[in-house]
Amino acid sequence: MHKLGQGLAPEQAVAPSAKTPPAAAPGPGTGHPAPQLREPLAGPVSFHLRVPATSANLGPGYDSMGLALSLFDEITVHAAPRAADTAQVEISVDGEGSATLPRDASHLVVSLVEKILNAKGFSLPDLTVHAVNNIPHSRGLGSSAAAVASAVITADALLPEGLSADEQLQIGSRIEGHPDNYVPALRGGVAISWQASPAATPDAASGAASFKTAPLRAHPQLRTVVAVPNFEQSTQVARDLLPAEVAHADAARNSARAGLLVHALTTAPQLLLEATEDALHQEQRRPAFPASMALVDGLRAAGFAAVISGAGPSVLVLTESEAQASAAAEQISALGGPDELGRFFTPSILPIADTGATVEKHRR
């Protein structure tokens, strides 16, 4: 039997690098005053972020493979040195989450930015943030990874010396706990990512596991179609359905399919249907999203390489041509409801986004 990995817990996710002393205050009774956090900005600055949606797992690539999709969250940030002891934060949100997301420093992006800055020895400046959220929430399309990437890129833009490419990779991957969504959100394209040192063997610099990634050059004919449902799914509920161990035969089958998937994505897209067979997570999660699995079953029976996107409930179809992508979208419309519970799926042909998170920065 083989243990089925559950990802890295995000403790120490924003641990400082070896050359940057921690900004956290020492514990009581140490006799040392808390380090003074510095102001990161010399003057006002504005920038605009654009971060893509992502789809992870791609069938057999559980917690290791992902790709970026041409659907983007956008954030505009105006930052200035603090006018008072406490940072003044104003947030406005359009689109997904506009009725529920917080409008203060507890907002996920802002709170992560503050943690990253603090770990580098800097305070959060005054911020005015406007977010346009186009990535559906709780649908398996990487909305949380997009938020983490937004925070990392914002911190990079605010820090006097920025963040190195490796720091951006490590910090965001630790926050997410697994890099399969985060890496394509940050860098775009198709990627394989892995935990280089296990959580039990932390790296010397930060005390946290380290991550690595390798980009894949997608075949030029590869096209992606997403079936987005009108219902949500908790990632944690989906993860909780996974067994702690899997049979050796299933692990071997999945290993073969994961290797074949790399070949299909880069060289032979005609093999995508076979390459996307999974033995580790999709069937085990069927109780969490039966409508999604029914759609996957129907699409695969019709010859389309359909998989659950991330932890669901969206469905991703990998196709080998524009014509097959259009046919897959038509099949989704035919098979995707509404069912007796009113659940239905909306197809979208979304090209792979070659570019990940981007920022346009200028001083006011």
N, C-alpha and C positions, 0 to 999 in steps of 0.2 A: 504493500500500500504506500501511496505517496501523499505527503501533506499538501493540502491546497492552500497556497499563500493568501493571506487576508490583507496584504498591503502594510505599509509602515504607518504607525500612529504618528500624529503630527507634533508630538512633544519636541521641543528644541528646533522647531521648524525654521525659525528665523535666528538661529544661533549665530553670533558674529564669527567672522573668519579669524584665523590665527593672528593676523596682524592688527585686528581691531578689538580692543578690550571690551568686555560686556558692559552695557549701560545700566543693567539692573542694579538696584540698590542692594547692598550687603544685608545679611540678616541681623536681627537685633543682637546687641551685645558684642559686635565686632570691634567697636571703638573707632570705626572709620566712617566718615560722612559719605552719603550717597554721591556718586559722580554727578557733576553738573551737565545736563544735556545742553548741547549747543544748538544755535539757530542755523538751519541748513542754507538759508537764502540770504543773499546780500540785497535783494530787491525783488519786486514783483515779477512773476513769470507765468506764462500761460502755455498750455499745450493741449493737443487733441489726440486721443487714443482710439485705435480701431483693433478689435480682437475677434478672431473667428470662432464660430461654433466648431465642435469636434465630435468625432465618433470613435469610440474605443472598442477594443477586443477584436472586431472584424471576424468574429467566429472563433477560431481556435487560438487567437492571440491574446488570451485572457491576461489583463493587467500589464500588457507589454506592447501591443500594437495599437496605433491610432492614426487618424488622418484629420486634416483641417478641411472645413466646408465653407463655401462662399456665402455665409450668413454671418453678419457682424454686429456685435455690441459696440457702441461708440460712447466715449466719455470725454467731456471737455472740462479741464481743470484750470482754475485761476488760483494761484498761490501767492502769498505775501508773508513777510516776516510778521510774527505775532504782534498784535497791538495791545495785548493784555497777557496776564500770566497763563491763561488757559487759551488754547487754540479755539478760534471761532470757526465753526463748520456749518456751511449751508449746502443742502443737497436737494436737487430736484430730479425727478425720474419720470420718463415717458416710456410707454410700452410695457413689457413684461414686469410684473411686480410693482407697478406704479401705485397700486392701492394698498400694498402691504409692506414694502421695504421701508426701513427706518430712514429718517431725514436728519440724523445727527451722527456723531462720531462712532456710534455703534454699527453703522453701515459696514458691511463686510469689507468692501474695498478700503474704506478709510481706516478701519480698525487694523487691518493688515499692514497698510502703509505705516501707521504709527508704530507698530511692533518692529517692522524692518528698520525704520529710522532710529528707534530707541536702541536696537541692538547694535547699530553703528555709532551710537553716541550722540544722536541728534534728536531734537524735539519735533513734534508735528507743527508745521506752520499753519496760519490761517488758510482755509480752503473754501472755495466755492466750486461745487461739482454739479455738472448736469449730465445725467446718464440717459442714453436712448438704448433701451434693451430690446433687441430683436430676437435673441436666442430664447426659445421657449424654456421655461423653468421646469425642473423635475420631469424631463422627458428623455433623458439619456443623450443629450446633445451638448454636454460640456459647459453648461451655464456657470457652474461653480469654478471650473478650470479657467473660464474666461475672466471671472472675477479675480481669481488669484493672479493670473497673468496681468490684468489691469493694475493690480496693487504693486506687483513687482516692477512693472515698467514705470508706474508713477513714482515709486521710491527711487528708481534709477534716475529719473528726470529731476528729482528734488535734491538728491545727494550731491555735494560739491564734486566728488570724484566718481560718482555713479556706481554702478555694480558691474563687475566683470561678467562675461557671458557665462562662465561656469557658476558664479554666484547666483545669477538669474535662474539657471537650471536647478541648482541645489535647493535654494530657498523655496521656490514654487513647488518642486517635487515633494519636499518634506511637508509643506502645508497640506498638499493634496493627499499625501500618503502613498501615492502611486503615480508614475509619470505618464501613463498611456494617453490621457486626455491633455494634461498640462503641456507636454512637449510640443505637440502640433499646434496648440493654442499660442504658444510662445514663438515657435519657429516656422510653422506652416508645413504643408506637404504631408507626406506619409513617413512615419518613423517607427522604429523599434526602440524601446527604452527598457532599462533594467536597473535593478538595485545592485550596485557593484559590491558594496559591503553590507552584510546583513545587519539588522537592527541590533543584534547581540554583539556585533563587532564594530563599534563606532569608529569613524575616522578621527585622527588625532586633533585635527584643527577645530572641529565644531562639536564633537561628541554625538554626532548623528550619523545615520547611514548615508552613504553617498550614492549618486545615481549617474548613469551614463546613457548616451543615446546615439543611434546611428540612423541617418536619413536614408530613405529608399527613393530611388528615381522611378516614379510611377510610369507605367506604360502610357504612351501618348493617346491610346484609344480608350483608356480607362475612364468610365463615367459613373457617377454616383447619384442614386435616387434615395430620398428620405421619405418615409411615410410617418407623418407626425400625428399622433392621436389627440383626441379632445379630452383626454384624462391624464392625470399625473401618476407618478410612481416614486415612492421613496427609495433612494439608493440603498439605505441601510436595511430596509425590509428585504430587498433583493439579495443583498450580501448575506443576510442572516439565514437564508435558505440553503446556502452552500454547505456541503459536508466538510468536515475537517480533513478527510482523507478520500482518495479516489483509488480505484482498482488499477493495478499495474497495466493491464491491457488498455484501459481508457487513457492512461497517461501516454502510453506508447502510440496509440492511435492519434491522440492530439498532437504529439510531437511531430509525427509524420505530416499531419495536415498543416501545422504551423510552418514547417519548412517549405511545403508545397505552396502555401499562400504567398510567401516572399517571391517565389518564382512566378506565380500567377500575376501578382501585382506589378511586377517589373518587366516580365518577359513574355508570358503566355496567358493572357487574360481569358482565353478559351477554357482554361482549367479552373476558373473561379468557383464554379458550382461544387466540384469535388473539394477544392482547397478550403472552402469555408465551412466544412463539416466540423462540428464541435462535440466534444465528449465531457467537458469539464463544468460548464455553467448554465447553458441555455435550458436544457431539459430540466435540470434541477430547479430552475427558477420559474417554470411554467405556472405554478400556482399563483405567482405574484402578478403575472400579466397573461392570462389565458387568451385574450383577444389578440394580443401581439404574436403569441406563438402560433395561433391558428392562421394568422396572416403569413407568417414565415413558412408554415407548412404548405399553404396553398401556393405561394410564390415559388417555392422550391419544387413542388410537384409540377409546376408549369415550366421549369427549367431556368429559373432565375436564382442567382446567388444571394439569397436574402438571409440576414442575420439580425439579431437583436442589437440595437445601437447602445453601447455602454451597458448600464444597468436597466435599460428600458425606460418607458415602454415603446419608444420609437423603433422603427424598423429601417435598416439600411440595406439597400440593394446595390451590389457591385456589378457593373455591366461592362461589356467589351466594345460598345459602340454607341453612337448617338441614337441609332435606330432601336437598339435593344433597351436603352434608357427610356425612350418614349413608350415602348411596348410595356416595360415594367410599370411605368406610371399609370398606363391604362389598366393594367391588371390590378394594381392597388385600388384604383377607383372602383373596379368591378367586385373585388373581394373584401374591401375594407369597410364594410358596414354602410349605414348604421345597423347594429344588431338589436336584439330585444331589449338591451339596457341603454340603447341610444349611443353606444360607443362607435366612433368611426375614425378613419384615418384619411389625412389629406396628403397627396403625393406632391413632392417638389423635386425637380431636377436641380441639384446643387453641385456645380463643379468643385473639384478639389481646389482649395485655396493654397497657392504656392507660397504665399507670404503669411507669416504669423502676425503677432502683435506689432503694430507700428505706432510711432509717435511723431507728431509735428510740434516742434517747440519754438516759442519766441518770447522774448522779454518785452514787457510793456513799458 
